[in-house]
Amino acid sequence: MSSNTPRHFIDIADLERTDLEEILAMAVEARQDLNNGLGQAPQILSGKNVAFISSKQSLRTTGAISMAAERLGGGSTYFGGESMSDEKGNSREPFADMVRCLEEQGYPIIFARLGAHRGIMEMVEAAEKAS
């Protein structure tokens, strides 16, 4: 799992069992350390900012991503709500264009919560073409 090759996490079924076990073990250990006051989460996002694109408004999801990025030493930028559509409710730009722009701007992680899975797949295809 320590490969530097970019990966797209689309579905939990895409993970190898060993990768999932490693992720969960790291999460449990980090949470226990935080709860016991034994330190802080590894600062793997130090100096980096993650992007969160959402076509749905969600206080819980936005808050969770923001807090997670901060605890890992980084920051987050939210793109969603009214900024996703024009005055008629149409998408301002294709999802593929969004992901290309965010990658060019240097976002190492792009979270997306969209109404249709098709939009996620458009983003993945655009990112793969850019790599």
Secondary structure, 3 states (H helix, E strand, C coil): CCCCCCCCCCCHHHCCHHHHHHHHHHHHHHHHHHHCCCCCCCCCCCCCEEEEEECCCCHHHHHHHHHHHHHCCCEEEEEEHHHHECCCCCECCCHHHHHHHHHHCCCCCEEEECCCHHHHHHHHHHHHHHC
